[in-house]
Amino acid sequence: FSWLPHTSNPPHQTPPPPRRSPDMKQLHKSPTHAPSPAHAPASKISKPARPGPRTWVGYLLREQRLLFVLLGALIATSFFLLRPYLFSLSASNPTERSPIFNFAAHSSDPRGVPAGFRPPPRRVVVTGGAGFVGSHLVDRLLEQGDSVIVVDNFFTGRKENVAHHLRNPRFELLRHDVVEPILLEVDRIYHLACPASPVHYKYNPIKTIKTNVMGTLNMLGLAKRIGARFLLTSTSEVYGDPLEHPQKETYWGHVNPIGVRSCYDEGKRTAETLTMDYHRGGGVAVRIARIFNTYGPRMCLDDGRVVSNFVAQALRKHPMTVYGDGKQTRSFQYVSDLVAGLMALMESEHIGPFNLGNPGEFTMLELAEGCEGNN
Ligand SMILES: O=c1ccn([C@@H]2O[C@H](COP(=O)(O)OP(=O)(O)O[C@H]3OC[C@@H](O)[C@H](O)[C@H]3O)[C@@H](O)[C@H]2O)c(=O)[nH]1
C-alpha cells in the first residue's frame, strides 16, 4: 500500500528507545546489556519511500495489475455464462448427487447432450464384469463410448469373456475381490460381482455371503465417497419359495434364512437393504434390478443352471435331468435384453426394485422337450 501516506524518520536520525510503561510485563528474556541502535524495535524502522506515482491509476498501471484484473473479470464472466451448460442447476432427484456434468436439462438427446457438444465419456465400473452377464454389459457400454473398468476376482468370471477389449484404451481390467475396499474415480457403478449359480453358492457359501454383504458394502461406500450412481443386480431369488404368482416387486417374499441357498437369497436381500440404507441415510443415488433366469453366450456349461445343464446334456446326448415333477415354471430372458434393461434402469429416474425378466413362463418339462426337439 505504498500510496498510503506514511511517516518516516529522516535518514541518520536514530529513533529513541521505546519507553516501557511502569505496568508493562516482561514476556520474554531481554539481553542483559543495553540495546544497541541495531537492536532497536523494528516497528520504529521506517521503509524507504517507493518511487513512482501515488495515485490509483498509477497503482493499477504498475506490474501489469490492470491486465490481471481484466483477466479475472473475463474468467468470472465466462464461468457464469457457461454455468448452466456445465453444472446441474436442478437435479430431478433431490437425493441424487450431481454428476460432474449434467446436460440433461438442456437437450433433447437421450444422453442429455446439447447440440454441438460431444458427450463427455462416462466412467463406469462393472464389478463382476468378466462374468456371463457382466461381460455383455461391458460390450454394450464400450460400444456407446463409455470408459469401463472391470473389477473381477475371476472366481466365476473368465478373462476370455473380455479379452477382445484388452487393446481398447477405454477399457481396464482389474483383478480385485470386492470383499476388499477399492478406490476408483467413476460416475457409474454396476455391481454384479457374486457367485450366482447353484453349484457355487452350494459349495462356496462363505464366499457368496461375504461378496453379497461386504462386497456390496464396499461398493456402496465407494459410491457415497465419490458421488457415483450405484446399480445393484439383485435376483428373483429374494422372493424365495414364493406364495404369490407371479411375483410383483411389492411382494416381500417367502425365504428360509438358514437354508443352503440362504447365502445367495438372504445375501441379496441384505444387499438390497444396504443399498436402500445408503440411499436414505447417505444420499447415494441407487438403482435395484431383480434379475430373473437369463441365458445366452458365455454361460458356463457346468454352473448347474437348468439351461446350461440341458444344453450340455443335449450336446453330449445324455438324458436330461428334470428335477422333481418338472411342473415348476420359470421364465427365461436372453442376455442382451437383460443388459438393455440394466442400462435403461441405470439412466432412468427410478430406484426400483424392478423385476427384469421375460413374462412368458413355461415348465421345466416343456423346456426339456424343447431342448430335445431342437437336438
Ligand atoms: O438340471 C437341472 C437344473 C435345474 N432344474 C430345475 O430348473 C429350475 C431352474 O433352476 P436354475 O438353477 O436354473 O435357476 P433358479 O431359478 O433356481 O435360480 C436362477 O435364477 C435366478 C438367478 O438369480 C440365479 O442365479 C439362478 O440360479 C429349478 O426348478 C430347478 O430345480 C432342473 O430341473 N434340472
The ligand as an SDF file (V2000), in Angstrom:
LIG
                    3D

 34 36  0  0  0  0  0  0  0  0999 V2000
  -30.5030  -79.8460  -14.3140 O   0  0  0  0  0  0  0  0  0  0  0  0
  -31.4230  -79.1590  -13.8270 C   0  0  0  0  0  0  0  0  0  0  0  0
  -31.2200  -77.9130  -13.2230 C   0  0  0  0  0  0  0  0  0  0  0  0
  -32.2860  -77.2420  -12.6890 C   0  0  0  0  0  0  0  0  0  0  0  0
  -33.5370  -77.7400  -12.7910 N   0  0  0  0  0  0  0  0  0  0  0  0
  -34.7040  -77.0010  -12.2640 C   0  0  0  0  0  0  0  0  0  0  0  0
  -34.8530  -75.8590  -13.0950 O   0  0  0  0  0  0  0  0  0  0  0  0
  -35.3580  -74.7710  -12.3400 C   0  0  0  0  0  0  0  0  0  0  0  0
  -34.4250  -73.5860  -12.5570 C   0  0  0  0  0  0  0  0  0  0  0  0
  -33.2080  -73.8180  -11.8930 O   0  0  0  0  0  0  0  0  0  0  0  0
  -31.9310  -72.8660  -12.0710 P   0  0  0  0  0  0  0  0  0  0  0  0
  -30.9150  -73.3580  -11.1240 O   0  0  0  0  0  0  0  0  0  0  0  0
  -31.5260  -72.7930  -13.5000 O   0  0  0  0  0  0  0  0  0  0  0  0
  -32.4800  -71.4420  -11.7300 O   0  0  0  0  0  0  0  0  0  0  0  0
  -33.1510  -70.8520  -10.3980 P   0  0  0  0  0  0  0  0  0  0  0  0
  -34.4710  -70.3250  -10.8450 O   0  0  0  0  0  0  0  0  0  0  0  0
  -33.1660  -71.8310   -9.3020 O   0  0  0  0  0  0  0  0  0  0  0  0
  -32.1800  -69.6860   -9.9910 O   0  0  0  0  0  0  0  0  0  0  0  0
  -31.6590  -68.8760  -11.0130 C   0  0  0  0  0  0  0  0  0  0  0  0
  -32.4590  -67.7480  -11.2380 O   0  0  0  0  0  0  0  0  0  0  0  0
  -32.2020  -66.5560  -10.6280 C   0  0  0  0  0  0  0  0  0  0  0  0
  -30.7630  -66.2370  -10.6110 C   0  0  0  0  0  0  0  0  0  0  0  0
  -30.5100  -65.0710   -9.8490 O   0  0  0  0  0  0  0  0  0  0  0  0
  -29.9560  -67.3650  -10.0510 C   0  0  0  0  0  0  0  0  0  0  0  0
  -28.6040  -67.0410  -10.0960 O   0  0  0  0  0  0  0  0  0  0  0  0
  -30.1960  -68.6140  -10.8140 C   0  0  0  0  0  0  0  0  0  0  0  0
  -29.5400  -69.6820  -10.2190 O   0  0  0  0  0  0  0  0  0  0  0  0
  -35.4220  -75.2530  -10.8940 C   0  0  0  0  0  0  0  0  0  0  0  0
  -36.7240  -75.6250  -10.5930 O   0  0  0  0  0  0  0  0  0  0  0  0
  -34.5110  -76.4690  -10.8690 C   0  0  0  0  0  0  0  0  0  0  0  0
  -34.8980  -77.3990   -9.9000 O   0  0  0  0  0  0  0  0  0  0  0  0
  -33.7680  -78.9640  -13.3790 C   0  0  0  0  0  0  0  0  0  0  0  0
  -34.9010  -79.4280  -13.4510 O   0  0  0  0  0  0  0  0  0  0  0  0
  -32.6880  -79.6120  -13.8700 N   0  0  0  0  0  0  0  0  0  0  0  0
  1  2  2  0
  2  3  1  0
  2 34  1  0
  3  4  2  0
  4  5  1  0
  5  6  1  0
  5 32  1  0
  6  7  1  0
  6 30  1  0
  7  8  1  0
  8  9  1  0
  8 28  1  0
  9 10  1  0
 10 11  1  0
 11 12  2  0
 11 13  1  0
 11 14  1  0
 14 15  1  0
 15 16  2  0
 15 17  1  0
 15 18  1  0
 18 19  1  0
 19 20  1  0
 19 26  1  0
 20 21  1  0
 21 22  1  0
 22 23  1  0
 22 24  1  0
 24 25  1  0
 24 26  1  0
 26 27  1  0
 28 29  1  0
 28 30  1  0
 30 31  1  0
 32 33  2  0
 32 34  1  0
M  END
$$$$
